[in-house]
Amino acid sequence: MTILSIKIRIFTAEGKLVKSESLKSGKSIGLNDLSSGLYLIELISGTSRHTMKISKN
């Protein structure tokens, strides 16, 4: 299965949406504009949804 596009939403640990982008396959998203801290990243493709926690220093 090839993923053609994915929606990425980034939330603060408090649940505030700070970034939302749709990306094509093979592209990346920059996090340089985010402050240090904990974030939740939600990846959505079709009917699939995956959430992960990251820490930015």
Secondary structure, DSSP 8 states (H G I E B T S, - for coil): ----EEEEEEEETTS-EEEEEEEETT-----TTS-SEEEEEEEEETTEEEEEEEEE-
